């Protein structure tokens, strides 16, 4: 245990130093407070110790808030919104069912600290040369100690809110902690047996998320789905078996397991901080890195047409046309993936509506209409396009003042390109939802079709502005394509917060449509002004 605490102390100091330096850096960027902080603050030991104390408090508060938001948004809020005339016992069984599906099944597949790839692990193992086994033992001990504390506090508050038995709730959290330790052991065993890093398999994580969330929230519909999660978690012998197994797995992980091969497997890439040529091969950049076929020259019949079209334009229009022609496959890849997802939804959703038609009603559309916000957030292109623009076009040009001064010109060109793709995606999604509504009503009621189309198109415009505007006004990407800007995370967090607020308020579909239209028009009218004012100073390489 002494080795675990000494290793953890080194990791904690590294995390604090990184966080304090980041706080100093971003505080310097603030309009008024930034003038009070000089570059000498980085070397001020006592000042940084004080800031470090604040940072420690902020980290604990952030971890607790994360758990509170998790329990509030995933469990408490759905029960408050979608259950009526339900007694305390049924509420508690419903909570256990959702907790089993989401925290037990879904998180057990998608989360594994041993095989997780992140910058902290890379810095500790590759740069600071901390022993991988000592590092992972300290990380696992810290992770599941705080897991129990944070989730225990959050579960206690939920128990107080719904008047659940507090002791039983804490026992469930303790059992879930041991279950997650067992999952860590199983992930590591699978890697050593077959060399498979399960958390990096998109098909496995996506399938587990889809199935777990579906079974977690199906009881809120009119389907009489048995709450099998609560039955499983309410078996004393099973809780005892899982707890004892978790203790054994934890003991093996902390005492006898060698993590070297597993840690090296997820940090085994060239140093992205010291070698800019190899940096392109970093995991974050592979998502937007051009392949050979992306840069292949067009056929001879199209080459003359494309070149002629580009050279007929001047200035930034010509630059944009050449870039789009050169990277057509790379820019269209996110669009094609989302179009495929909409096609799959278009097949499954009407089929499910037809199967469960007797258990659904038009009132369900009003109740779940805010889900369109999250669906459009994930189905619209923007984030990947901005990363591609940064990686293949803007990164060398941002150093020139004239390019930043003319940000308004290339912003409008790119906005039109992204808007065209998002409008196509929004129209396809609206058509899919319209077909599902017609199937539900037997073609007799079309009153909801108009607001569905309006809200979907409005969200397509909104998110076309959103990603590109943040790229120009904040420019959150580092040379490694990481996003360390707190302001960027805060603004993006407002989207998720708006979804939670909308679900809590439960507006009508027309009411939600009117609000989104107003916000979209306001966003659209202010975008050019914000780019003109802030891009000159902020649209640069971080």
Phi and psi in degrees as a GROMACS rama.xvg file:
@    title "Ramachandran Plot"
@    xaxis  label "Phi"
@    yaxis  label "Psi"
@TYPE xy
-61.5882  -41.6584  UNK-2
-64.0768  -36.4021  UNK-3
-64.1506  -44.8432  UNK-4
-70.268  -36.1719  UNK-5
-67.2203  -41.367  UNK-6
-65.4711  -41.7852  UNK-7
-63.0832  -36.7111  UNK-8
-62.2266  -42.595  UNK-9
-64.604  -43.8606  UNK-10
-61.873  -40.8254  UNK-11
-65.7607  -41.2934  UNK-12
-62.857  -42.4145  UNK-13
-61.8674  -43.8919  UNK-14
-64.9335  -38.9681  UNK-15
-66.9317  -44.6451  UNK-16
-60.6551  -44.6059  UNK-17
-61.9336  -44.6629  UNK-18
-67.0761  -41.6525  UNK-19
-64.1561  -45.4855  UNK-20
-61.286  -36.4897  UNK-21
-69.2  -39.6091  UNK-22
-62.4104  -42.6711  UNK-23
-62.1039  -43.9117  UNK-24
-62.2575  -47.5829  UNK-25
-76.9033  -25.4532  UNK-26
-67.4864  -34.4133  UNK-27
-63.532  -22.3346  UNK-28
-85.6513  -8.77553  UNK-29
-71.3664  149.816  UNK-30
-58.5448  -47.7705  UNK-31
-106.014  -47.2848  UNK-32
-66.9785  -25.6819  UNK-33
-62.9835  -30.1807  UNK-34
-70.7496  -18.8957  UNK-35
-86.1006  -11.0943  UNK-36
-113.796  118.574  UNK-37
-96.46  172.555  UNK-38
-67.5579  -20.5566  UNK-39
-68.9752  -13.9482  UNK-40
-61.7931  -30.1692  UNK-41
-60.6439  -28.523  UNK-42
-99.2858  -1.11833  UNK-43
-80.8244  102.192  UNK-44
-64.0793  -49.3163  UNK-45
-66.0312  -40.2835  UNK-46
-62.2155  -41.9771  UNK-47
-69.2947  -30.5452  UNK-48
-65.4673  -40.1874  UNK-49
-64.9737  -45.9513  UNK-50
-63.4367  -35.124  UNK-51
-63.6135  -37.2355  UNK-52
-62.5893  -42.8614  UNK-53
-62.7403  -39.6053  UNK-54
-64.2267  -38.6644  UNK-55
-61.1498  -45.4199  UNK-56
-61.3561  -42.7109  UNK-57
-63.5677  -36.9581  UNK-58
-65.0766  -44.1417  UNK-59
-65.0095  -42.0515  UNK-60
-64.1667  -40.6253  UNK-61
-63.6232  -41.9583  UNK-62
-63.4006  -40.6927  UNK-63
-67.8104  -42.481  UNK-64
-63.0982  -37.0039  UNK-65
-61.0926  -44.1531  UNK-66
-67.499  -38.501  UNK-67
-64.0383  -43.3357  UNK-68
-65.4871  -37.2147  UNK-69
-62.7462  -50.5207  UNK-70
-69.3244  -38.1461  UNK-71
-68.9406  -45.906  UNK-72
-77.0289  -37.9723  UNK-73
-87.3962  -28.2107  UNK-74
-120.325  -57.6509  UNK-75
-67.9166  -45.8355  UNK-76
-61.4377  -47.3607  UNK-77
-58.9654  -37.1571  UNK-78
-68.9937  -35.5888  UNK-79
-69.5176  -36.6489  UNK-80
-83.9095  -37.866  UNK-81
-114.357  11.5864  UNK-82
-125.764  133.601  UNK-83
-133.649  143.788  UNK-84
53.4341  44.5022  UNK-85
-113.401  131.476  UNK-86
-77.7045  174.533  UNK-87
-64.8085  -38.9751  UNK-88
-63.7764  -42.6977  UNK-89
-66.6066  -37.5539  UNK-90
-60.8616  -44.8801  UNK-91
-66.2697  -40.7193  UNK-92
-63.5057  -37.7052  UNK-93
-65.7326  -40.9787  UNK-94
-61.8723  -45.5629  UNK-95
-62.7077  -38.41  UNK-96
-63.1772  -48.7355  UNK-97
-64.341  -40.276  UNK-98
-63.6959  -38.5548  UNK-99
-65.5374  -47.241  UNK-100
-65.5919  -44.565  UNK-101
-86.3468  -53.8898  UNK-102
-78.8289  -30.3612  UNK-103
-86.3117  -56.6997  UNK-104
-81.0379  -57.9931  UNK-105
-64.58  -53.5045  UNK-106
-67.1955  -28.8739  UNK-107
-63.5813  -29.3975  UNK-108
-89.0886  -41.378  UNK-109
-89.0914  -10.4663  UNK-110
-124.888  125.227  UNK-111
-153.319  107.695  UNK-112
-63.8858  -30.4288  UNK-113
-63.3083  -40.8361  UNK-114
-107.204  17.6371  UNK-115
-83.7124  137.26  UNK-116
-104.983  120.038  UNK-117
-149.538  169.503  UNK-118
-69.2144  -34.812  UNK-119
-61.8465  -44.0955  UNK-120
-65.4649  -42.5686  UNK-121
-62.4001  -45.2918  UNK-122
-64.3647  -42.7914  UNK-123
-68.0465  -42.044  UNK-124
-83.5715  -47.1161  UNK-125
-85.4502  -35.0764  UNK-126
-98.08  -46.5763  UNK-127
-86.2993  -8.23663  UNK-128
59.3736  34.9383  UNK-129
-71.0764  138.873  UNK-130
-58.0042  126.754  UNK-131
-56.8384  -39.1463  UNK-132
-67.669  -44.6014  UNK-133
-63.1902  -39.4368  UNK-134
-61.9013  -47.7895  UNK-135
-70.8393  -33.6562  UNK-136
-63.5528  -43.8378  UNK-137
-65.6403  -40.5001  UNK-138
-66.0406  -42.917  UNK-139
-66.6081  -40.8859  UNK-140
-62.2765  -44.4374  UNK-141
-67.3811  -43.5356  UNK-142
-59.5947  -48.5836  UNK-143
-87.8379  -15.4484  UNK-144
-70.0743  -49.1346  UNK-145
-68.9229  -31.0498  UNK-146
-58.2063  -46.952  UNK-147
-67.3298  -40.1929  UNK-148
-66.2423  -51.4602  UNK-149
-64.4824  -49.5615  UNK-150
-70.5202  -29.7802  UNK-151
-64.0271  -43.192  UNK-152
-64.6638  -44.9668  UNK-153
-63.7056  -43.324  UNK-154
-65.1699  -34.7536  UNK-155
-63.2383  -42.4242  UNK-156
-65.0589  -40.0327  UNK-157
-64.3833  -39.3663  UNK-158
-63.2568  -39.1861  UNK-159
-66.6359  -40.4603  UNK-160
-63.2532  -43.0359  UNK-161
-101.838  5.47645  UNK-162
59.282  48.5446  UNK-163
-89.0806  161.592  UNK-164
-66.4402  113.394  UNK-165
-65.2174  -40.7294  UNK-166
-63.1617  -43.2429  UNK-167
-62.4171  -41.1301  UNK-168
-62.6842  -42.8234  UNK-169
-67.4935  -35.053  UNK-170
-63.5935  -37.0841  UNK-171
-64.3482  -42.993  UNK-172
-63.3956  -41.7678  UNK-173
-61.6525  -43.8052  UNK-174
-63.4244  -39.8269  UNK-175
-66.007  -33.7195  UNK-176
-61.6106  -45.9344  UNK-177
-65.2784  -35.928  UNK-178
-63.2647  -39.7002  UNK-179
-68.5227  -31.8759  UNK-180
-64.7598  -41.287  UNK-181
-60.4382  -40.6624  UNK-182
-62.939  -39.9833  UNK-183
-58.6304  -44.8184  UNK-184
-61.8237  -42.191  UNK-185
-69.0596  -39.8587  UNK-186
-59.2649  -44.8277  UNK-187
-67.0125  -39.4697  UNK-188
-63.9083  -40.5851  UNK-189
-63.1872  -39.4182  UNK-190
-65.053  -44.4596  UNK-191
-70.9377  -27.219  UNK-192
-81.8901  -47.8042  UNK-193
-117.968  -5.98049  UNK-194
73.1751  23.4924  UNK-195
-99.8864  126.152  UNK-196
-96.149  94.9581  UNK-197
-63.1316  -35.8237  UNK-198
-68.8815  -13.3081  UNK-199
-96.6868  1.12049  UNK-200
-90.3922  106.47  UNK-201
-60.7217  -39.8929  UNK-202
-63.4019  -38.6179  UNK-203
-70.5597  -45.5041  UNK-204
-67.5476  -40.8478  UNK-205
-66.0089  -43.0769  UNK-206
-65.2718  -41.804  UNK-207
-65.9671  -39.0863  UNK-208
-64.2586  -45.3986  UNK-209
-62.2554  -48.4104  UNK-210
-67.6372  -43.4424  UNK-211
-65.5865  -45.5649  UNK-212
-67.0922  -36.0188  UNK-213
-62.7634  -50.3266  UNK-214
-69.5357  -28.0836  UNK-215
-67.6109  -39.8817  UNK-216
-105.289  -2.22243  UNK-217
-61.1578  -33.3925  UNK-218
-61.0962  -17.1826  UNK-219
-77.4826  -15.0748  UNK-220
-84.141  -175.296  UNK-221
-83.0206  3.22304  UNK-222
-74.1993  138.674  UNK-223
-87.4097  65.6252  UNK-224
-82.6188  128.458  UNK-225
-66.5002  142.412  UNK-226
-83.4518  73.7588  UNK-227
-67.3397  -26.3088  UNK-228
-63.5281  -41.1046  UNK-229
-70.0827  -33.7979  UNK-230
-64.5617  -41.5661  UNK-231
-66.6142  -45.4352  UNK-232
-77.1243  -6.16613  UNK-233
-103.652  15.257  UNK-234
-99.3338  111.322  UNK-235
-58.1878  -39.5365  UNK-236
-66.4022  -35.8344  UNK-237
-70.7792  -41.0077  UNK-238
-61.6284  -39.9623  UNK-239
-65.5287  -43.0151  UNK-240
-63.293  -44.8257  UNK-241
-64.9865  -41.2139  UNK-242
-63.5316  -45.1209  UNK-243
-65.2559  -41.4868  UNK-244
-63.8571  -38.4242  UNK-245
-64.6711  -39.2284  UNK-246
-63.5108  -42.6762  UNK-247
-65.4536  -45.0699  UNK-248
-63.7221  -41.5973  UNK-249
-62.7643  -40.4207  UNK-250
-63.8034  -42.5  UNK-251
-65.5283  -42.3519  UNK-252
-64.557  -40.7751  UNK-253
-84.6857  -17.5312  UNK-254
-112.584  -41.4057  UNK-255
-121.125  -8.68329  UNK-256
-86.8329  136.376  UNK-257
-99.6467  117.143  UNK-258
-95.8828  5.59078  UNK-259
-58.9407  -50.6615  UNK-260
-65.6826  -40.3075  UNK-261
-66.9182  -43.344  UNK-262
-68.0396  -42.0383  UNK-263
-64.3365  -29.5948  UNK-264
-66.4684  -30.3526  UNK-265
-103.685  1.03524  UNK-266
-126.353  15.2563  UNK-267
-90.4971  72.3921  UNK-268
-143.477  162.47  UNK-269
-62.2321  153.978  UNK-270
-64.0626  110.985  UNK-271
-79.5238  -8.95541  UNK-272
-93.2879  -24.9766  UNK-273
-109.52  -20.2109  UNK-274
-123.764  100.493  UNK-275
-67.5582  -21.5832  UNK-276
-76.0592  -38.3882  UNK-277
-81.8447  -15.2614  UNK-278
-58.371  -28.671  UNK-279
-63.5132  -24.7031  UNK-280
-81.7102  2.29254  UNK-281
-63.3175  152.289  UNK-282
-57.6233  -38.9436  UNK-283
-65.0523  -30.6647  UNK-284
-89.5017  -13.8848  UNK-285
-62.9975  -26.6108  UNK-286
-66.7516  -27.765  UNK-287
-119.242  7.40298  UNK-288
-74.8783  135.599  UNK-289
-71.1895  139.402  UNK-290
-94.6487  173.517  UNK-291
-61.0622  -40.765  UNK-292
-73.1147  -20.8356  UNK-293
-68.7393  -33.2222  UNK-294
-99.9659  7.58416  UNK-295
-65.3064  142.969  UNK-296
-71.2067  145.574  UNK-297
-64.5326  165.343  UNK-298
-64.2723  159.054  UNK-299
-60.1339  -32.566  UNK-300
-69.4666  -33.5407  UNK-301
-90.8403  -19.4228  UNK-302
-62.7854  -46.5394  UNK-303
-63.9169  -39.9682  UNK-304
-64.5187  -45.0088  UNK-305
-65.607  -43.2445  UNK-306
-65.5491  -42.4074  UNK-307
-62.5401  -40.9312  UNK-308
-64.6757  -39.5714  UNK-309
-68.7523  -43.717  UNK-310
-77.7128  -11.798  UNK-311
-73.2697  -20.7062  UNK-312
-92.7472  166.916  UNK-313
-128.782  155.174  UNK-314
61.5503  -132.938  UNK-315
-69.2735  -27.2741  UNK-316
-64.1593  -40.6432  UNK-317
-66.0827  -44.2984  UNK-318
-59.3682  -44.3781  UNK-319
-65.0496  -40.8815  UNK-320
-65.2598  -41.3622  UNK-321
-65.9678  -41.9869  UNK-322
-63.4364  -45.3195  UNK-323
-63.5944  -41.2898  UNK-324
-65.1392  -39.7591  UNK-325
-70.4666  -33.4765  UNK-326
-119.299  36.0124  UNK-327
-57.4689  -48.4613  UNK-328
-64.443  -38.1883  UNK-329
-67.2215  -40.5152  UNK-330
-74.6229  -29.9843  UNK-331
-85.3973  -14.9091  UNK-332
-59.0992  -47.3446  UNK-333
-61.169  -36.6134  UNK-334
-64.1512  -44.1204  UNK-335
-67.4872  -36.3632  UNK-336
-65.0255  -41.5685  UNK-337
-71.8361  -34.9911  UNK-338
-64.3919  -38.5019  UNK-339
-64.2039  -40.4309  UNK-340
-62.3435  -40.5902  UNK-341
-66.2828  -37.359  UNK-342
-63.095  -40.7166  UNK-343
-65.1028  -43.146  UNK-344
-60.9262  -38.9128  UNK-345
-64.3268  -24.2175  UNK-346
-86.593  -44.4813  UNK-347
-77.647  -42.3763  UNK-348
-62.9362  -51.4162  UNK-349
-61.1861  -33.0484  UNK-350
-66.0713  -43.0384  UNK-351
-66.3589  -39.1992  UNK-352
-62.8986  -39.8619  UNK-353
-66.3144  -38.5736  UNK-354
-69.619  -44.3879  UNK-355
-103.754  29.4076  UNK-356
-58.6081  -37.5236  UNK-357
-71.5785  -16.6118  UNK-358
-102.634  0.00359529  UNK-359
-116.205  160.327  UNK-360
-148.509  170.109  UNK-361
-66.8469  -22.9367  UNK-362
-64.0418  -27.2542  UNK-363
-65.8031  -28.874  UNK-364
-68.4038  -44.1866  UNK-365
-62.1595  -40.3379  UNK-366
-65.9489  -39.3241  UNK-367
-103.956  10.4026  UNK-368
-60.426  -32.7938  UNK-369
-61.4084  -17.1585  UNK-370
-61.4972  -22.7218  UNK-371
-61.3117  -31.4653  UNK-372
-60.6224  -49.7983  UNK-373
-69.3676  -35.5357  UNK-374
-63.8317  -46.2403  UNK-375
-68.9673  -32.4276  UNK-376
-59.5223  -38.415  UNK-377
-89.1637  -21.6717  UNK-378
-94.4976  -16.2219  UNK-379
-83.349  144.231  UNK-380
-81.8527  157.515  UNK-381
162.89  -59.4615  UNK-382
-63.167  -48.5921  UNK-383
-66.6218  -35.9815  UNK-384
-65.373  -41.6096  UNK-385
-64.3933  -39.2817  UNK-386
-64.6497  -40.3532  UNK-387
-64.8449  -41.7188  UNK-388
-61.7638  -42.7484  UNK-389
-65.4812  -44.4895  UNK-390
-72.0766  -37.4488  UNK-391
-109.993  -5.13089  UNK-392
-137.608  -54.2605  UNK-393
-82.6011  -27.4329  UNK-394
-57.4035  -44.6035  UNK-395
-77.911  -20.5228  UNK-396
-87.7526  -21.0551  UNK-397
-63.8474  -18.5374  UNK-398
-74.7249  -14.3017  UNK-399
-93.055  127.272  UNK-400
-60.1392  -35.7528  UNK-401
-64.9073  -32.3174  UNK-402
-69.0475  -37.5147  UNK-403
-73.1494  -34.859  UNK-404
-66.2399  -31.8716  UNK-405
-95.5776  24.8941  UNK-406
-58.8332  -34.2333  UNK-407
-58.5755  -38.107  UNK-408
-67.6206  -52.1067  UNK-409
-76.0691  -21.1754  UNK-410
-62.1344  -46.3395  UNK-411
-66.3083  -37.327  UNK-412
-62.8318  -44.7599  UNK-413
-72.5025  -34.1809  UNK-414
-61.7608  -41.6416  UNK-415
-63.6804  -39.372  UNK-416
-66.0306  -46.3332  UNK-417
-66.2629  -38.7308  UNK-418
-62.1635  -40.5279  UNK-419
-60.0779  -43.5242  UNK-420
-67.362  -42.0936  UNK-421
-69.2053  -33.8442  UNK-422
-65.1661  -36.9391  UNK-423
-65.6159  -43.6098  UNK-424
-65.6721  -42.3829  UNK-425
-63.0158  -39.7472  UNK-426
-65.7873  -40.2321  UNK-427
-64.795  -42.1549  UNK-428
-65.7082  -41.1548  UNK-429
-61.9181  -38.2762  UNK-430
-64.7825  -40.6977  UNK-431
-63.257  -45.5448  UNK-432
-65.3741  -36.2965  UNK-433
-64.0019  -42.4109  UNK-434
-62.0412  -40.8328  UNK-435
-64.7585  -39.6732  UNK-436
-65.6248  -41.1098  UNK-437
-64.7397  -37.6948  UNK-438
-65.2826  -40.4457  UNK-439
-65.295  -39.9963  UNK-440
-95.2666  -0.872877  UNK-441
67.3516  23.7359  UNK-442
76.2548  10.6883  UNK-443
-90.6886  -25.0395  UNK-444
-125.938  115.249  UNK-445
-116.703  15.8581  UNK-446
-68.5573  -23.9314  UNK-447
-89.9192  -7.03011  UNK-448
-67.2463  -42.3394  UNK-449
-62.3392  -49.7881  UNK-450
-64.2295  -31.7162  UNK-451
-62.4809  -45.9117  UNK-452
-66.5108  -41.8919  UNK-453
-65.193  -46.061  UNK-454
-67.545  -36.2638  UNK-455
-68.8356  -43.6038  UNK-456
-66.4427  -40.3287  UNK-457
-62.3409  -41.065  UNK-458
-68.0468  -33.0221  UNK-459
-61.7603  -41.8024  UNK-460
-67.985  -43.0007  UNK-461
-59.5213  -49.2809  UNK-462
-75.9799  -21.5746  UNK-463
-64.1106  -40.355  UNK-464
-72.3039  -42.4725  UNK-465
-57.6239  -56.6667  UNK-466
-64.7066  -44.0254  UNK-467
-69.3889  -37.8203  UNK-468
-65.5085  -43.5621  UNK-469
-63.6787  -34.9759  UNK-470
-62.9376  -41.6841  UNK-471
-80.6053  -39.2842  UNK-472
-83.0917  -35.1339  UNK-473
-107.294  -37.2857  UNK-474
48.1891  76.333  UNK-475
-82.4753  -8.72179  UNK-476
-85.0314  133.312  UNK-477
-86.8626  178.447  UNK-478
-65.5345  -20.2326  UNK-479
-92.1855  10.236  UNK-480
62.3072  30.289  UNK-481
-94.2608  156.861  UNK-482
-118.503  95.5244  UNK-483
-101.767  7.07018  UNK-484
-78.0706  118.975  UNK-485
-62.8134  -35.3778  UNK-486
-64.3836  -40.2644  UNK-487
-62.9374  -44.4263  UNK-488
-64.8226  -37.2812  UNK-489
-66.7077  -45.683  UNK-490
-64.8156  -42.2879  UNK-491
-65.9178  -32.8126  UNK-492
-65.3594  -25.781  UNK-493
-64.2423  -29.0653  UNK-494
-65.6378  -46.9119  UNK-495
-64.5435  -37.7849  UNK-496
-64.4397  -39.5171  UNK-497
-64.1616  -35.0477  UNK-498
-64.8054  -44.2669  UNK-499
-63.462  -43.161  UNK-500
-62.3849  -42.7949  UNK-501
-64.0141  -39.4832  UNK-502
-66.2055  -35.9552  UNK-503
-71.656  -41.952  UNK-504
-74.7214  -31.3806  UNK-505
62.9213  53.0787  UNK-506
-71.056  162.116  UNK-507
-69.0148  163.208  UNK-508
-62.5262  -41.6527  UNK-509
-67.3934  -37.0414  UNK-510
-63.8522  -45.086  UNK-511
-63.3714  -38.3013  UNK-512
-62.726  -43.16  UNK-513
-63.514  -42.5933  UNK-514
-63.3024  -45.1337  UNK-515
-66.9271  -36.5856  UNK-516
-63.7234  -42.5888  UNK-517
-63.6486  -45.4158  UNK-518
-63.8239  -38.1724  UNK-519
-65.5115  -44.5079  UNK-520
-63.6116  -40.2863  UNK-521
-65.768  -42.2297  UNK-522
-63.2083  -42.8686  UNK-523
-65.1504  -41.8665  UNK-524
-72.5394  -26.6808  UNK-525
-94.3505  -11.3785  UNK-526
-61.57  -49.9657  UNK-527
-63.4962  -38.863  UNK-528
-64.2742  -42.0713  UNK-529
-66.2387  -40.7015  UNK-530
-64.865  -44.2976  UNK-531
-61.1174  -36.764  UNK-532
-82.8548  -39.7711  UNK-533
-108.36  -20.9606  UNK-534
-65.9038  -31.8844  UNK-535
-59.7103  -33.9662  UNK-536
-97.8808  -29.4072  UNK-537
-102.098  -18.5336  UNK-538
-84.1596  74.327  UNK-539
-147.585  166.776  UNK-540
-74.4494  130.475  UNK-541
